[in-house]
Amino acid sequence: MSDLNAEVWSEDKLLELLGVDKANLARLIRDEDFPVVRLGNKRAFLAESVYTWLKNREGKADGRGRKPKE
């Protein structure tokens, strides 16, 4: 099964797929309501939820669902 078809991604796999570092992922989770499942001291990410979160931000100028101030 390819990584994109996996139903649950580890934090390391998500970092690889998105091409971001841990600090940026932590900011997304904290500030942008990024979908995460906490499993004790670890995090898991449901592929469908991450995909939906990304699709909702597609085509937005600042990625937050609104256009930047001019």
N, C-alpha and C positions, 0 to 999 in steps of 0.2 A: 504494500500500500504506500502511495506517495505521502510525503509530509503534509501536502495541502489537503489530502483526503482524511487525515487523522481527525478523530472527533475531539480529542483533548491534546493540547500542546503544553509542554513544560515551559518554564520561563526561558531557559536557554534556547529552546527551539523557536520560541516567539521572537526573541532578540535577533536570532539569525534570520528569520523570515522577514521581519520588519526592517532590519538593518539599523536598529537603534541600540544605544547602550543602556545599562541598567538605570542610570540616573534619569534618562529620558522616559523610560518605561515607568519608573516610579512616579514621575511628574504626571504622566498620562493617567495613571491609576488615581492619583491624589486629586488632580485638578480637572480632569476631563471625563470623569465617570467611566473610565475604561473598564470593560467587563473582566472580572477576575473571580476565581473561586479560591478561597483560602483553605488549605489543608494542613492544619497545624502551623508550622513555621514555613511551609512551602506554598507556592502559588501555582495554580493551573489555569488554563485558558481554554474555554470551549470554542472550538473553531467557528461554529455557526454564529456565536455571539460576537466574536472579534470581526468576522466578515460583515455582519450587520452594522456594527459600530463604524467600520470603515466606509461602508456604502452610504451611510447617513451623512458622512462628511465629504463625499465625492463631489468635486466641482466647486467646493466652497473656497473662497479666496484665502481665508486664514485657517481653514480646517476645523473651525469651531461652529459651523452652522450659520455664520453671519458674515456679511462683507465688512472689511475693515473700514474704519472712519477715514474720511478724506480730508 
